[in-house]
């Protein structure tokens, strides 16, 4: 049976996922303002992904007999140095999310809460993908430098991304 301690940690993470969505929305707004609509689209897809993550935790808590408690979240960062910086901030955010899931997994292991361990494995796999994705985008943007034509093509590619819940 899941403990109150573990449920509290999951509630905190659910709210962290909603906060991450707000940060990605802020990044989308920054990109849109700078006329990088393809990059804005990419971040809007991230918003949907983070909201889906939060809702997975919401459903899990309720399925396990605990109330999902929605709390206030801090205002997201709204100032970015440049396009590359949005991806660097994103990677750092994802690394913090990974640490948070590790902490929750540690609690689940200590409590031998096998159902939650199974549930959390999906998120840990997802975090590997998230960090790799942002690391790749950072490397691409560094390689592109000030090549406006390459940036245009890359932006078009990112503008094609479609979020899928799978």
HUBELFEN-V539228 format. One record per residue. N is the residue number from 1. RES is the residue in one small letter. SS is DSSP state (H for helix, E for strand, C for the rest). PSI is psi in whole degrees, -180 to 180 (999 if undefined). Layout:
n: <N	N>
res: <RES	RES>
ss: <SS	SS>
psi: <PSI	PSI>
//
This chain:
n: <1	2	3	4	5	6	7	8	9	10	11	12	13	14	15	16	17	18	19	20	21	22	23	24	25	26	27	28	29	30	31	32	33	34	35	36	37	38	39	40	41	42	43	44	45	46	47	48	49	50	51	52	53	54	55	56	57	58	59	60	61	62	63	64	65	66	67	68	69	70	71	72	73	74	75	76	77	78	79	80	81	82	83	84	85	86	87	88	89	90	91	92	93	94	95	96	97	98	99	100	101	102	103	104	105	106	107	108	109	110	111	112	113	114	115	116	117	118	119	120	121	122	123	124	125	126	127	128	129	130	131	132	133	134	135	136	137	138	139	140	141	142	143	144	145	146	147	148	149	150	151	152	153	154	155	156	157	158	159	160	161	162	163	164	165	166>
res: <x	x	x	x	x	x	x	x	x	x	x	x	x	x	x	x	x	x	x	x	x	x	x	x	x	x	x	x	x	x	x	x	x	x	x	x	x	x	x	x	x	x	x	x	x	x	x	x	x	x	x	x	x	x	x	x	x	x	x	x	x	x	x	x	x	x	x	x	x	x	x	x	x	x	x	x	x	x	x	x	x	x	x	x	x	x	x	x	x	x	x	x	x	x	x	x	x	x	x	x	x	x	x	x	x	x	x	x	x	x	x	x	x	x	x	x	x	x	x	x	x	x	x	x	x	x	x	x	x	x	x	x	x	x	x	x	x	x	x	x	x	x	x	x	x	x	x	x	x	x	x	x	x	x	x	x	x	x	x	x	x	x	x	x	x	x>
ss: <C	C	C	H	H	H	H	H	H	H	H	H	H	H	H	H	H	H	H	H	H	H	H	H	H	H	H	H	H	H	H	H	H	C	C	C	H	H	H	H	H	H	H	H	H	H	H	H	H	H	H	H	H	H	H	H	H	H	H	H	H	H	H	C	C	C	C	C	C	C	C	C	C	C	C	C	C	C	C	C	C	C	H	H	H	H	H	H	H	H	H	H	H	H	H	H	H	H	H	H	H	H	H	H	H	H	H	H	H	H	C	C	C	H	H	H	H	H	H	H	H	H	H	H	H	H	H	H	H	H	H	H	H	H	H	H	H	H	H	H	H	H	H	H	C	C	C	H	H	H	H	H	H	H	H	H	H	H	C	C	C	C	C	C	C	C>
psi: <138	139	163	-39	-46	-40	-40	-44	-40	-39	-43	-42	-38	-46	-32	-36	-40	-38	-40	-39	-42	-38	-43	-33	-39	-40	-40	-43	-43	-47	-42	-44	-37	7	35	70	-32	-41	-38	-43	-44	-48	-32	-34	-36	-38	-50	-38	-44	-38	-39	-41	-46	-42	-29	-43	-42	-51	-41	-46	-48	-38	-29	5	16	150	131	120	116	126	171	152	150	153	140	162	137	-3	126	146	-38	-178	-46	-41	-33	-37	-34	-42	-39	-45	-43	-42	-45	-36	-37	-39	-42	-47	-40	-43	-35	-43	-43	-40	-39	-42	-46	-40	-44	-38	-2	43	82	-37	-41	-36	-46	-45	-45	-26	-36	-44	-40	-41	-41	-40	-35	-46	-44	-49	-42	-40	-50	-37	-43	-46	-39	-46	-41	-47	-37	-42	-38	-33	-125	16	97	-37	-46	-41	-40	-46	-43	-42	-42	-42	-46	-29	-13	-10	135	128	138	138	2	999>
//
